[in-house]
Amino acid sequence: HFNSAGRTSFRDPNIGEIILTCPITLPLQVSGDAAGLTVAYRDPDGVGNGSRIVVALRRMNKENGGVDTIASFDSNTNAATGYSVGGALIGRCFTSAFDQSTFYYYVQINITRSTSQLGVEIAAVAIDPIIC
């Protein structure tokens, strides 16, 4: 289920997994090669296994197709269960040079829930310069 603000969630009573793949086509301008992967989300059972969001910044080698995960976030490692208007922002710091002449970059988002009682939702993902 998508809404006008770009949030993605399950349409009731559906359960299972939603996988979103978001290509990054513009050159990433991250000075000093330090950036934060920030995710705004809602995981109603926190560290429980009934709902979960995993977000990964990945790259694929243009020559041989090899894939690496540069940074990731897993909602089951955080006890947050909801977000406010601004979102529950969870930052992850990583260092890796962005080489778009050698790699394709994308963000993969996996949203799962095992019961329709859990309103798990992804609201936003950002890659921003950060001081680590």
All heavy atoms as an XYZ file, in Angstrom:
979
protein
N       0.855     -1.170      0.000
C       0.000      0.000      0.000
C       0.901      1.233      0.000
O       1.738      1.388      0.873
C      -0.893     -0.032      1.237
C      -1.771      1.160      1.377
N      -2.837      1.381      0.548
C      -1.727      2.191      2.240
C      -3.416      2.523      0.915
N      -2.763      3.016      1.935
N       0.731      2.113     -0.987
C       1.509      3.354     -1.062
C       0.566      4.520     -0.793
O      -0.595      4.482     -1.163
C       2.111      3.551     -2.461
C       3.078      2.487     -2.852
C       2.679      1.410     -3.622
C       4.400      2.559     -2.455
C       3.568      0.418     -3.987
C       5.300      1.574     -2.811
C       4.883      0.506     -3.579
N       1.082      5.567     -0.156
C       0.265      6.766     -0.022
C       0.984      7.939     -0.680
O       2.093      7.798     -1.177
C      -0.091      7.048      1.447
C       1.063      7.593      2.243
O       2.078      8.023      1.716
N       0.922      7.585      3.550
N       0.371      9.094     -0.675
C       0.919     10.237     -1.411
C       2.239     10.745     -0.840
O       2.969     11.440     -1.518
C      -0.102     11.380     -1.446
O      -0.374     11.813     -0.123
N       2.568     10.389      0.383
C       3.830     10.842      0.983
C       4.965      9.856      0.715
O       6.066     10.038      1.203
C       3.657     11.042      2.482
N       4.705      8.796     -0.030
C       5.734      7.824     -0.358
C       5.904      6.716      0.654
O       6.789      5.875      0.515
N       5.075      6.699      1.686
C       5.168      5.620      2.669
C       4.682      4.315      2.053
O       3.775      4.302      1.234
C       4.345      5.958      3.902
C       4.893      7.120      4.669
C       4.077      7.346      5.920
N       4.699      8.381      6.703
C       4.046      9.455      7.138
N       2.769      9.617      6.878
N       4.685     10.359      7.854
N       5.294      3.215      2.482
C       4.915      1.895      1.987
C       4.575      1.011      3.167
O       5.324      0.955      4.146
C       6.069      1.265      1.184
O       6.424      2.136      0.111
C       5.674     -0.075      0.621
N       3.446      0.327      3.063
C       3.011     -0.587      4.121
C       2.168     -1.689      3.479
O       1.856     -1.641      2.295
C       2.198      0.164      5.179
O       1.039      0.736      4.591
N       1.783     -2.662      4.290
C       0.932     -3.743      3.817
C      -0.525     -3.285      3.770
O      -0.969     -2.555      4.648
C       1.024     -4.953      4.750
C       2.301     -5.722      4.611
C       3.418     -5.373      5.347
C       2.379     -6.792      3.738
C       4.594     -6.082      5.227
C       3.553     -7.513      3.605
C       4.671     -7.156      4.349
N      -1.232     -3.719      2.770
C      -2.679     -3.506      2.729
C      -3.301     -4.644      3.544
O      -2.997     -5.811      3.321
C      -3.180     -3.539      1.292
C      -4.660     -3.180      1.162
C      -5.125     -3.178     -0.281
N      -4.401     -2.282     -1.130
C      -4.668     -0.974     -1.294
N      -5.675     -0.437     -0.640
N      -3.949     -0.231     -2.102
N      -4.130     -4.294      4.525
C      -4.754     -5.315      5.372
C      -5.664     -6.198      4.542
O      -6.327     -5.702      3.642
C      -5.521     -4.652      6.512
C      -4.590     -4.084      7.577
O      -3.466     -4.600      7.694
O      -4.985     -3.134      8.262
N      -5.696     -7.485      4.785
C      -5.057     -8.248      5.846
C      -3.768     -8.944      5.387
O      -3.388     -9.965      5.958
C      -6.118     -9.291      6.185
C      -6.719     -9.618      4.837
C      -6.697     -8.308      4.073
N      -3.094     -8.427      4.363
C      -1.942     -9.118      3.777
C      -0.775     -9.256      4.744
O      -0.534     -8.383      5.583
C      -1.459     -8.388      2.526
C      -2.486     -8.407      1.418
O      -3.320     -9.298      1.365
N      -2.442     -7.419      0.545
N      -0.071    -10.369      4.605
C       1.159    -10.626      5.347
C       2.198    -11.106      4.345
O       1.893    -11.336      3.175
C       0.953    -11.688      6.462
C       0.466    -13.007      5.862
C      -0.015    -11.172      7.512
C       0.437    -14.151      6.850
N       3.442    -11.246      4.766
C       4.498    -11.735      3.879
C       5.657    -10.770      3.820
O       6.072    -10.226      4.846
N       6.160    -10.537      2.605
C       7.328     -9.676      2.430
C       7.130     -8.762      1.224
O       6.655     -9.193      0.181
C       8.591    -10.514      2.226
C       9.853     -9.685      2.093
C      11.112    -10.523      2.036
O      11.060    -11.672      1.533
O      12.154    -10.039      2.499
N       7.515     -7.507      1.402
C       7.569     -6.522      0.323
C       9.040     -6.201      0.125
O       9.752     -5.917      1.095
C       6.815     -5.225      0.688
C       5.334     -5.503      0.933
C       7.011     -4.177     -0.409
C       4.581     -4.306      1.522
N       9.513     -6.253     -1.127
C      10.898     -5.890     -1.425
C      10.885     -4.714     -2.394
O      10.300     -4.807     -3.478
C      11.687     -7.069     -2.033
C      11.691     -8.265     -1.076
C      13.107     -6.639     -2.378
C      12.287     -9.523     -1.670
N      11.516     -3.617     -1.987
C      11.641     -2.440     -2.831
C      13.100     -2.279     -3.230
O      13.986     -2.372     -2.371
C      11.182     -1.184     -2.084
C       9.763     -1.202     -1.512
C       9.541      0.012     -0.625
C       8.747     -1.244     -2.629
N      13.356     -2.032     -4.504
C      14.711     -1.768     -4.974
C      14.715     -0.371     -5.563
O      13.957     -0.081     -6.498
C      15.141     -2.800     -6.034
O      15.038     -4.100     -5.453
C      16.566     -2.559     -6.481
N      15.553      0.505     -5.010
C      15.580      1.911     -5.394
C      16.944      2.245     -5.986
O      17.920      2.425     -5.245
C      15.321      2.784     -4.170
S      13.866      2.282     -3.219
N      17.059      2.326     -7.331
C      18.348      2.653     -7.944
C      18.778      4.071     -7.597
O      17.949      4.968     -7.447
C      18.078      2.538     -9.448
C      16.746      1.914     -9.589
C      16.014      2.104     -8.303
N      20.079      4.264     -7.464
C      20.648      5.586     -7.244
C      21.362      5.955     -8.540
O      22.381      5.368     -8.885
C      21.633      5.589     -6.062
C      20.913      5.159     -4.793
C      22.279      6.962     -5.903
C      21.833      4.901     -3.618
N      20.800      6.934     -9.277
C      21.329      7.239    -10.593
C      22.144      8.522    -10.647
O      22.947      8.694    -11.546
C      20.200      7.328    -11.631
O      19.259      8.320    -11.204
C      19.494      5.983    -11.760
N      21.934      9.422     -9.722
C      22.708     10.658     -9.706
C      24.016     10.429     -8.977
O      24.080      9.630     -8.038
C      21.926     11.777     -9.009
C      20.648     12.209     -9.713
C      19.917     13.231     -8.866
C      20.945     12.773    -11.083
N      25.069     11.128     -9.343
C      26.334     10.975     -8.604
C      26.146     11.315     -7.133
O      25.530     12.322     -6.793
C      27.264     11.970     -9.288
C      26.668     12.186    -10.634
C      25.175     12.033    -10.464
N      26.650     10.462     -6.273
C      26.591     10.711     -4.836
C      27.703     11.669     -4.463
O      28.872     11.403     -4.726
C      26.741      9.397     -4.061
C      25.603      8.408     -4.246
C      25.961      7.069     -3.617
C      24.332      8.938     -3.645
N      27.344     12.776     -3.866
C      28.317     13.788     -3.468
C      28.483     13.741     -1.957
O      27.818     14.452     -1.223
C      27.848     15.176     -3.910
C      27.618     15.299     -5.398
C      28.893     15.090     -6.190
O      29.960     15.556     -5.806
N      28.793     14.383     -7.297
N      29.336     12.862     -1.491
C      29.570     12.716     -0.059
C      31.029     13.036      0.200
O      31.918     12.277     -0.158
C      29.225     11.293      0.425
C      29.467     11.174      1.913
C      27.777     10.956      0.095
N      31.281     14.209      0.798
C      32.662     14.620      1.032
C      33.292     13.757      2.110
O      32.654     13.383      3.082
C      32.702     16.088      1.440
O      31.991     16.284      2.638
N      34.545     13.400      1.921
C      35.266     12.610      2.904
C      34.813     11.166      2.969
O      35.231     10.425      3.827
N      33.919     10.785      2.074
C      33.429      9.407      1.991
C      32.739      8.931      3.260
O      32.644      7.738      3.499
C      34.562      8.442      1.618
C      35.135      8.756      0.257
O      34.399      9.244     -0.603
O      36.333      8.525      0.083
N      32.262      9.832      4.087
C      31.511      9.438      5.278
C      30.064      9.867      5.090
O      29.785     10.977      4.662
C      32.092     10.077      6.532
N      29.168      8.961      5.364
C      27.748      9.264      5.192
C      26.941      8.462      6.189
O      27.415      7.486      6.745
C      27.307      8.936      3.769
N      25.728      8.882      6.386
C      24.809      8.175      7.257
C      23.653      7.627      6.451
O      23.123      8.305      5.578
N      23.296      6.392      6.696
C      22.090      5.793      6.133
C      21.006      6.000      7.177
O      21.075      5.436      8.270
C      22.312      4.304      5.861
C      21.105      3.514      5.350
C      20.685      4.010      3.976
C      21.432      2.030      5.307
N      20.051      6.862      6.873
C      19.020      7.217      7.838
C      17.680      6.670      7.364
O      17.339      6.810      6.192
C      18.950      8.753      7.997
O      20.234      9.225      8.395
C      17.922      9.147      9.029
N      16.942      6.066      8.277
C      15.685      5.413      7.935
C      14.587      5.940      8.850
O      14.756      5.952     10.065
C      15.817      3.881      8.110
C      14.513      3.185      7.755
C      16.973      3.343      7.284
N      13.475      6.378      8.278
C      12.285      6.728      9.054
C      11.293      5.584      8.854
O      10.950      5.250      7.721
C      11.701      8.049      8.577
N      10.833      4.975      9.935
C      10.042      3.752      9.830
C       9.155      3.570     11.049
O       9.293      4.274     12.047
C      10.977      2.541      9.722
C      11.695      2.265     11.020
C      11.221      1.289     11.897
C      12.796      3.004     11.416
C      11.845      1.054     13.110
C      13.427      2.775     12.617
C      12.947      1.801     13.464
O      13.551      1.570     14.672
N       8.267      2.585     10.962
C       7.485      2.155     12.121
C       7.521      0.632     12.155
O       7.177     -0.037     11.172
C       6.036      2.637     12.026
C       5.209      2.183     13.222
C       3.802      2.749     13.223
N       3.104      2.371     12.005
C       2.208      3.128     11.394
N       1.903      4.311     11.862
N       1.599      2.703     10.304
N       7.985      0.084     13.269
C       8.005     -1.366     13.495
C       7.299     -1.595     14.822
O       7.906     -1.459     15.881
C       9.444     -1.883     13.532
C       9.535     -3.390     13.758
O       8.496     -4.017     14.054
O      10.648     -3.939     13.644
N       6.005     -1.922     14.805
C       5.216     -1.957     16.027
C       5.662     -2.934     17.092
O       5.328     -2.758     18.258
C       3.805     -2.328     15.549
C       3.827     -2.260     14.087
C       5.233     -2.224     13.623
N       6.417     -3.974     16.731
C       6.847     -4.908     17.781
C       8.325     -4.751     18.114
O       8.914     -5.600     18.782
C       6.479     -6.354     17.443
C       7.322     -6.965     16.334
O       8.062     -6.229     15.662
O       7.225     -8.189     16.132
N       8.938     -3.638     17.684
C      10.326     -3.352     18.062
C      11.275     -4.474     17.687
O      11.424     -4.785     16.520
N      11.893     -5.092     18.682
C      12.874     -6.149     18.424
C      12.225     -7.520     18.185
O      12.919     -8.489     17.938
C      13.905     -6.251     19.578
C      14.705     -4.973     19.689
C      13.222     -6.588     20.895
N      10.892     -7.584     18.221
C      10.201     -8.848     17.969
C      10.282     -9.258     16.509
O      10.660     -8.476     15.636
N       9.888    -10.497     16.228
C       9.989    -11.035     14.873
C       8.692    -10.977     14.073
O       8.645    -11.464     12.950
C      10.492    -12.479     14.924
C      11.935    -12.546     15.371
O      12.752    -11.720     14.972
N      12.252    -13.509     16.221
N       7.650    -10.374     14.614
C       6.380    -10.294     13.889
C       6.412     -9.310     12.739
O       5.704     -9.479     11.746
N       7.215     -8.262     12.869
C       7.395     -7.291     11.793
C       8.855     -6.863     11.780
O       9.528     -6.872     12.814
C       6.468     -6.084     11.969
O       6.714     -5.435     13.200
N       9.319     -6.493     10.593
C      10.739     -6.167     10.465
C      10.972     -5.354      9.195
O      10.335     -5.597      8.175
C      11.544     -7.454     10.388
C      13.037     -7.280     10.306
C      13.696     -8.634     10.238
N      15.142     -8.529     10.342
C      15.969     -9.536     10.128
N      15.496    -10.728      9.807
N      17.258     -9.364     10.236
N      11.915     -4.415      9.275
C      12.363     -3.663      8.108
C      13.881     -3.756      8.049
O      14.570     -3.468      9.024
C      11.940     -2.185      8.178
C      10.415     -2.078      8.111
C      12.591     -1.375      7.052
C       9.887     -0.681      8.272
N      14.389     -4.180      6.900
C      15.830     -4.207      6.666
C      16.102     -3.321      5.457
O      15.488     -3.489      4.400
C      16.348     -5.639      6.403
C      17.834     -5.622      6.067
C      16.081     -6.535      7.614
N      16.995     -2.346      5.638
C      17.367     -1.422      4.564
C      18.864     -1.575      4.328
O      19.651     -1.541      5.273
C      17.049      0.043      4.946
C      17.480      0.999      3.849
C      15.566      0.203      5.254
N      19.251     -1.757      3.071
C      20.667     -1.940      2.749
C      21.063     -1.068      1.566
O      20.381     -1.065      0.539
C      20.955     -3.402      2.425
N      22.152     -0.323      1.740
C      22.784      0.381      0.624
C      23.737     -0.615     -0.009
O      24.637     -1.131      0.649
C      23.542      1.615      1.111
C      24.404      2.324      0.056
C      23.556      2.831     -1.107
C      25.194      3.458      0.693
N      23.520     -0.911     -1.293
C      24.301     -1.947     -1.957
C      24.914     -1.382     -3.234
O      24.482     -0.375     -3.754
C      23.407     -3.148     -2.283
C      22.684     -3.643     -1.013
C      21.907     -4.878     -1.240
N      22.878     -5.982     -1.120
C      22.627     -7.205     -1.507
N      21.480     -7.504     -2.078
N      23.529     -8.162     -1.357
N      25.924     -2.093     -3.714
C      26.518     -1.723     -4.991
C      26.803     -2.992     -5.791
O      27.091     -4.048     -5.239
C      27.806     -0.918     -4.802
C      28.950     -1.683     -4.189
C      30.155     -0.804     -4.003
N      31.266     -1.595     -3.489
C      32.422     -1.106     -3.130
N      32.636      0.192     -3.221
N      33.376     -1.881     -2.680
N      26.678     -2.851     -7.119
C      26.945     -3.967     -8.002
C      28.060     -3.572     -8.969
O      28.004     -2.510     -9.600
C      25.707     -4.350     -8.814
C      25.945     -5.551     -9.722
S      24.483     -6.053    -10.645
C      24.409     -4.774    -11.880
N      29.077     -4.418     -9.061
C      30.198     -4.186     -9.953
C      29.714     -4.269    -11.397
O      29.088     -5.251    -11.795
C      31.294     -5.219     -9.691
C      32.560     -4.921    -10.447
O      32.586     -4.974    -11.673
N      33.610     -4.611     -9.709
N      29.983     -3.224    -12.182
C      29.521     -3.173    -13.565
C      30.200     -4.221    -14.440
O      29.630     -4.655    -15.440
C      29.770     -1.783    -14.161
C      28.914     -0.699    -13.558
C      29.231      0.650    -14.194
C      28.368      1.750    -13.620
N      28.638      3.056    -14.258
N      31.394     -4.640    -14.076
C      32.146     -5.579    -14.910
C      31.784     -7.035    -14.639
O      31.549     -7.811    -15.561
C      33.646     -5.378    -14.699
C      34.502     -6.210    -15.642
C      35.967     -5.888    -15.489
O      36.316     -4.690    -15.475
O      36.756     -6.843    -15.369
N      31.712     -7.409    -13.339
C      31.507     -8.829    -13.042
C      30.192     -9.149    -12.322
O      29.908    -10.297    -12.029
C      32.684     -9.385    -12.236
C      32.837     -8.713    -10.886
O      31.888     -8.201    -10.313
N      34.061     -8.716    -10.371
N      29.381     -8.126    -12.013
C      28.082     -8.348    -11.378
C      28.129     -8.654     -9.895
O      27.089     -8.903     -9.290
N      29.315     -8.627     -9.286
C      29.429     -8.879     -7.848
C      28.714     -7.808     -7.037
O      28.738     -6.633     -7.391
N      28.054     -8.220     -5.957
C      27.273     -7.302     -5.127
C      27.856     -7.238     -3.721
O      28.193     -8.264     -3.134
C      25.793     -7.748     -5.070
C      24.999     -6.881     -4.122
C      25.185     -7.728     -6.463
N      27.988     -6.023     -3.195
C      28.437     -5.776     -1.814
C      27.372     -4.971     -1.089
O      26.723     -4.116     -1.692
C      29.705     -4.906     -1.770
C      30.877     -5.491     -2.484
O      31.424     -6.471     -1.989
O      31.243     -4.931     -3.535
N      27.230     -5.206      0.201
C      26.412     -4.348      1.048
C      27.348     -3.376      1.748
O      28.271     -3.793      2.446
C      25.618     -5.174      2.074
O      24.735     -6.049      1.366
C      24.812     -4.270      2.993
N      27.117     -2.085      1.550
C      27.980     -1.043      2.116
C      27.520     -0.670      3.518
O      28.325     -0.485      4.421
C      27.977      0.197      1.213
C      28.542     -0.168     -0.160
C      28.765      1.335      1.835
C      28.380      0.922     -1.171
N      26.221     -0.527      3.693
C      25.665     -0.156      4.991
C      24.270     -0.740      5.083
O      23.586     -0.894      4.066
C      25.607      1.355      5.147
N      23.852     -1.078      6.301
C      22.506     -1.632      6.456
C      21.902     -1.229      7.791
O      22.606     -0.851      8.718
C      22.529     -3.156      6.317
O      23.290     -3.724      7.348
N      20.588     -1.325      7.847
C      19.825     -1.042      9.056
C      18.790     -2.151      9.210
O      18.140     -2.542      8.240
C      19.127      0.313      8.966
C      18.126      0.509     10.072
C      18.552      0.872     11.332
C      16.783      0.288      9.859
C      17.640      1.015     12.372
C      15.864      0.426     10.882
C      16.301      0.800     12.134
N      18.625     -2.643     10.428
C      17.652     -3.690     10.722
C      16.795     -3.206     11.893
O      17.320     -2.965     12.987
C      18.387     -4.988     11.082
C      17.464     -6.163     11.317
O      16.266     -5.964     11.608
O      17.956     -7.304     11.225
N      15.497     -3.053     11.675
C      14.620     -2.533     12.733
C      14.542     -3.460     13.938
O      14.194     -3.019     15.030
C      13.213     -2.268     12.186
O      12.554     -3.490     11.875
N      14.880     -4.726     13.780
C      14.835     -5.652     14.904
C      16.005     -5.480     15.868
O      16.073     -6.168     16.876
C      14.756     -7.102     14.417
C      13.347     -7.490     14.024
O      12.450     -6.657     14.011
N      13.154     -8.741     13.704
N      16.925     -4.564     15.565
C      18.007     -4.266     16.498
C      17.712     -3.000     17.294
O      18.555     -2.526     18.037
C      19.349     -4.102     15.762
O      19.264     -2.978     14.883
C      19.710     -5.350     14.984
N      16.497     -2.462     17.155
C      16.138     -1.219     17.824
C      14.755     -1.376     18.444
O      13.835     -1.866     17.793
C      16.162     -0.067     16.810
C      16.099      1.272     17.481
O      15.124      1.577     18.151
N      17.132      2.065     17.314
N      14.597     -0.922     19.660
C      13.332     -1.095     20.373
C      12.264     -0.089     19.968
O      11.132     -0.178     20.428
C      13.580     -1.007     21.883
N      12.590      0.880     19.084
C      11.603      1.879     18.667
C      10.415      1.181     18.020
O      10.570      0.271     17.210
C      12.232      2.860     17.690
N       9.199      1.611     18.379
C       7.995      0.973     17.845
C       7.134      1.920     17.014
O       6.155      1.503     16.426
C       7.139      0.395     18.978
O       6.783      1.461     19.868
C       7.878     -0.696     19.722
N       7.443      3.195     16.989
C       6.626      4.137     16.227
C       7.425      5.357     15.860
O       8.565      5.509     16.270
N       6.834      6.224     15.060
C       7.504      7.472     14.730
C       6.522      8.618     14.796
O       5.330      8.443     14.630
C       8.202      7.414     13.367
C       7.323      7.108     12.185
C       6.528      8.083     11.618
C       7.306      5.840     11.642
C       5.730      7.801     10.534
C       6.500      5.549     10.558
C       5.718      6.536     10.002
O       4.932      6.240      8.927
N       7.081      9.802     15.021
C       6.272     11.002     15.096
C       6.183     11.611     13.703
O       6.600     11.023     12.717
C       6.903     11.980     16.084
O       8.165     12.373     15.591
N       5.695     12.827     13.610
C       5.573     13.495     12.319
C       6.928     13.577     11.624
O       7.050     13.349     10.434
C       4.975     14.915     12.493
C       4.982     15.675     11.184
C       3.564     14.806     13.038
N       8.000     13.836     12.372
C       9.333     13.925     11.787
C       9.972     12.571     11.548
O      10.954     12.477     10.837
N       9.446     11.543     12.120
C       9.998     10.201     11.938
C      10.977      9.827     13.024
O      11.601     10.678     13.635
N      11.097      8.555     13.277
C      12.114      8.026     14.178
C      13.348      7.824     13.338
O      13.423      6.921     12.531
C      11.658      6.721     14.807
N      14.295      8.702     13.454
C      15.453      8.680     12.573
C      16.584      7.911     13.215
O      17.045      8.253     14.295
C      15.890     10.107     12.235
C      14.810     10.941     11.561
C      15.305     12.359     11.315
C      14.355     10.309     10.261
N      17.011      6.870     12.556
C      18.068      6.012     13.060
C      19.233      6.119     12.089
O      19.120      5.734     10.928
C      17.601      4.545     13.160
C      16.271      4.448     13.912
C      18.662      3.673     13.789
C      16.292      4.949     15.327
N      20.359      6.659     12.517
C      21.503      6.849     11.635
C      22.501      5.718     11.734
O      22.724      5.169     12.797
N      23.090      5.366     10.631
C      24.168      4.388     10.589
C      25.322      5.016      9.830
O      25.146      5.525      8.732
C      23.727      3.097      9.881
C      22.672      2.327     10.638
C      23.268      1.731     11.919
N      22.276      1.030     12.700
C      21.729      1.517     13.818
N      22.042      2.701     14.254
N      20.873      0.795     14.475
N      26.495      4.981     10.410
C      27.656      5.613      9.806
C      28.507      4.564      9.093
O      28.697      3.470      9.599
C      28.473      6.302     10.890
S      29.629      7.477     10.251
N      28.975      4.893      7.914
C      29.825      3.978      7.167
C      30.834      4.782      6.376
O      30.672      5.976      6.161
C      29.000      3.094      6.216
C      28.188      3.867      5.212
C      28.720      4.217      3.986
C      26.898      4.241      5.512
C      27.969      4.928      3.070
C      26.144      4.950      4.598
C      26.687      5.294      3.376
N      31.907      4.158      5.992
C      32.881      4.804      5.125
C      33.129      3.902      3.928
O      33.407      2.723      4.065
C      34.218      5.074      5.848
O      34.709      3.846      6.358
C      34.044      6.068      6.980
N      32.970      4.465      2.774
C      33.208      3.739      1.536
C      33.180      4.749      0.409
O      32.277      5.569      0.330
C      32.132      2.676      1.309
O      32.362      2.017      0.087
N      34.175      4.722     -0.438
C      34.209      5.639     -1.567
C      33.100      5.275     -2.549
O      32.895      4.105     -2.853
C      35.565      5.571     -2.252
N      32.388      6.272     -3.028
C      31.376      6.054     -4.046
C      32.040      6.175     -5.408
O      32.461      7.247     -5.818
C      30.237      7.063     -3.901
C      29.413      6.836     -2.667
C      29.590      7.627     -1.546
C      28.461      5.831     -2.627
C      28.835      7.417     -0.409
C      27.700      5.611     -1.493
C      27.886      6.403     -0.386
N      32.137      5.088     -6.104
C      32.797      5.026     -7.408
C      31.768      4.610     -8.448
O      31.611      3.431     -8.748
C      33.959      4.037     -7.354
C      34.652      3.851     -8.684
O      34.294      4.547     -9.655
O      35.531      2.986     -8.753
N      31.058      5.588     -8.989
C      29.973      5.273     -9.907
C      30.455      4.950    -11.316
O      29.653      4.583    -12.162
C      28.929      6.380     -9.889
C      28.191      6.351     -8.551
C      27.138      7.404     -8.415
O      27.424      8.584     -8.536
N      25.917      6.985     -8.148
N      31.747      5.034    -11.559
C      32.257      4.569    -12.849
C      32.464      3.051    -12.824
O      32.447      2.405    -13.864
C      33.558      5.282    -13.213
O      34.565      4.973    -12.274
N      32.627      2.477    -11.624
C      32.848      1.036    -11.474
C      31.603      0.301    -10.982
O      31.413     -0.870    -11.305
C      34.005      0.783    -10.482
O      35.155      1.497    -10.933
C      34.349     -0.695    -10.383
N      30.738      0.974    -10.205
C      29.612      0.306     -9.557
C      28.282      0.994     -9.856
O      28.220      2.204    -10.033
C      29.794      0.315     -8.032
C      31.015     -0.407     -7.555
C      32.170      0.292     -7.253
C      31.009     -1.787     -7.401
C      33.304     -0.364     -6.805
C      32.146     -2.452     -6.952
C      33.297     -1.743     -6.662
N      27.218      0.186     -9.869
C      25.846      0.682     -9.785
C      25.473      0.657     -8.306
O      25.804     -0.295     -7.593
C      24.871     -0.216    -10.545
C      25.089     -0.272    -12.029
C      25.532     -1.444    -12.635
C      24.831      0.834    -12.830
C      25.714     -1.499    -14.010
C      25.018      0.781    -14.202
C      25.462     -0.392    -14.786
O      25.646     -0.456    -16.136
N      24.770      1.680     -7.829
C      24.360      1.750     -6.433
C      22.837      1.686     -6.340
O      22.130      2.211     -7.200
C      24.862      3.042     -5.777
C      26.354      3.065     -5.611
C      27.186      3.490     -6.643
C      26.943      2.638     -4.427
C      28.567      3.491     -6.498
C      28.320      2.644     -4.271
C      29.123      3.068     -5.315
O      30.485      3.063     -5.161
N      22.346      1.034     -5.276
C      20.908      0.977     -5.051
C      20.638      0.729     -3.571
O      21.508      0.280     -2.830
C      20.245     -0.102     -5.911
C      20.707     -1.514     -5.644
C      19.976     -2.362     -4.817
C      21.870     -2.021     -6.227
C      20.384     -3.672     -4.583
C      22.284     -3.319     -6.007
C      21.537     -4.141     -5.180
O      21.945     -5.423     -4.949
N      19.431      1.069     -3.163
C      18.963      0.776     -1.809
C      17.911     -0.310     -1.935
O      16.990     -0.214     -2.747
C      18.372      2.028     -1.134
C      17.736      1.674      0.204
C      19.445      3.098     -0.948
N      18.075     -1.373     -1.147
C      17.101     -2.460     -1.104
C      16.395     -2.408      0.237
O      17.043     -2.337      1.289
C      17.770     -3.812     -1.292
C      16.796     -4.968     -1.272
C      17.475     -6.287     -1.585
O      18.330     -6.365     -2.449
N      17.084     -7.322     -0.853
N      15.070     -2.432      0.201
C      14.255     -2.367      1.414
C      13.392     -3.623      1.482
O      12.639     -3.904      0.551
C      13.352     -1.116      1.414
C      14.191      0.154      1.240
C      12.501     -1.067      2.681
C      13.371      1.388      0.910
N      13.524     -4.378      2.567
C      12.705     -5.567      2.796
C      11.803     -5.287      3.996
O      12.296     -4.981      5.083
C      13.578     -6.787      3.086
C      14.422     -7.187      1.897
O      15.244     -6.408      1.418
N      14.232     -8.388      1.423
N      10.498     -5.397      3.782
C       9.506     -5.174      4.832
C       8.753     -6.490      5.022
O       8.214     -7.031      4.053
C       8.504     -4.074      4.439
C       9.232     -2.812      3.969
C       7.547     -3.768      5.581
C       8.340     -1.834      3.235
N       8.727     -7.009      6.248
C       8.019     -8.269      6.494
C       7.073     -8.128      7.684
O       7.316     -7.328      8.596
C       9.000     -9.430      6.780
O       9.820     -9.092      7.900
C       9.885     -9.724      5.579
N       6.013     -8.907      7.633
C       5.133     -9.043      8.796
C       4.459    -10.395      8.724
O       4.140    -10.905      7.645
C       4.135     -7.902      8.920
C       2.948     -7.945      8.006
C       1.984     -6.831      8.351
N       0.804     -6.865      7.487
C      -0.222     -6.073      7.613
N      -0.241     -5.166      8.569
N      -1.252     -6.159      6.801
N       4.244    -10.980      9.907
C       3.656    -12.320      9.979
C       2.207    -12.295     10.444
O       1.552    -13.329     10.462
C       4.487    -13.209     10.908
O       4.535    -12.646     12.201
N       1.718    -11.123     10.825
C       0.323    -10.985     11.238
C      -0.210     -9.632     10.784
O       0.526     -8.635     10.802
C       0.155    -11.138     12.769
O      -1.209    -10.864     13.110
C       1.048    -10.199     13.533
N      -1.471     -9.596     10.404
C      -2.055     -8.337      9.926
C      -2.291     -7.342     11.060
O      -2.651     -6.196     10.805
C      -3.362     -8.607      9.184
O      -4.305     -9.197     10.056
N      -2.060     -7.738     12.290
C      -2.235     -6.846     13.433
C      -1.095     -5.834     13.573
O      -1.184     -4.903     14.364
C      -2.356     -7.659     14.729
C      -3.452     -8.687     14.695
C      -4.806     -8.083     14.382
O      -5.199     -7.079     14.971
N      -5.521     -8.669     13.447
N       0.004     -6.023     12.822
C       1.176     -5.164     12.956
C       1.274     -4.202     11.774
O       1.447     -4.621     10.638
C       2.449     -6.012     13.054
C       2.525     -6.916     14.287
C       3.695     -7.876     14.170
C       2.624     -6.080     15.553
N       1.165     -2.909     12.046
C       1.215     -1.878     11.002
C       2.625     -1.416     10.714
O       2.969     -0.260     10.952
N       3.463     -2.305     10.203
C       4.851     -1.972      9.865
C       4.849     -1.070      8.629
O       4.049     -1.265      7.715
C       5.696     -3.256      9.656
C       5.175     -4.088      8.517
C       7.161     -2.928      9.473
N       5.756     -0.064      8.611
C       5.741      0.913      7.521
C       7.109      1.548      7.334
O       7.786      1.865      8.303
C       4.711      1.999      7.854
C       4.586      3.083      6.839
C       3.523      4.096      7.219
O       3.832      5.014      8.004
O       2.385      3.952      6.760
N       7.513      1.732      6.082
C       8.716      2.504      5.761
C       8.244      3.873      5.275
O       7.303      3.967      4.493
C       9.598      1.788      4.704
C      10.937      2.509      4.508
C       8.900      1.628      3.379
C      11.935      2.223      5.559
N       8.860      4.930      5.773
C       8.451      6.280      5.395
C       9.498      6.977      4.543
O       9.163      7.685      3.609
C       8.158      7.107      6.636
N      10.784      6.783      4.853
C      11.823      7.486      4.102
C      13.179      6.845      4.341
O      13.415      6.237      5.381
C      11.875      8.953      4.518
N      14.049      6.993      3.355
C      15.442      6.574      3.465
C      16.283      7.704      2.892
O      15.950      8.253      1.841
C      15.713      5.264      2.684
C      17.182      4.904      2.726
C      14.862      4.128      3.227
N      17.381      8.035      3.579
C      18.254      9.104      3.099
C      19.714      8.697      3.273
O      20.061      7.949      4.184
C      17.996     10.399      3.866
N      20.544      9.190      2.378
C      21.989      9.047      2.488
C      22.532     10.459      2.583
O      22.415     11.240      1.639
C      22.580      8.319      1.270
C      21.961      6.936      1.140
C      24.096      8.254      1.378
C      22.281      6.257     -0.162
N      23.106     10.798      3.730
C      23.553     12.154      3.996
C      24.964     12.166      4.519
O      25.383     11.236      5.219
C      22.656     12.808      5.052
C      21.232     12.954      4.593
O      21.023     13.517      3.505
O      20.321     12.515      5.316
N      25.727     13.231      4.214
C      27.050     13.371      4.831
C      26.886     13.445      6.347
O      25.921     13.976      6.858
C      27.561     14.697      4.279
C      26.739     14.981      3.091
C      25.403     14.320      3.316
N      27.856     12.864      7.052
C      27.784     12.843      8.503
C      29.200     12.813      9.069
O      30.122     12.338      8.412
C      26.968     11.612      8.981
C      26.597     11.723     10.449
C      27.699     10.328      8.701
C      25.591     10.681     10.894
N      29.359     13.326     10.264
C      30.645     13.216     10.950
C      30.578     11.972     11.798
O      29.742     11.836     12.691
C      30.913     14.454     11.827
C      30.992     15.696     10.950
C      32.188     14.261     12.633
C      31.083     16.991     11.729
N      31.441     11.016     11.499
C      31.419      9.730     12.207
C      32.273      9.780     13.456
O      33.247     10.460     13.511
C      31.935      8.629     11.289
S      30.902      8.428      9.834
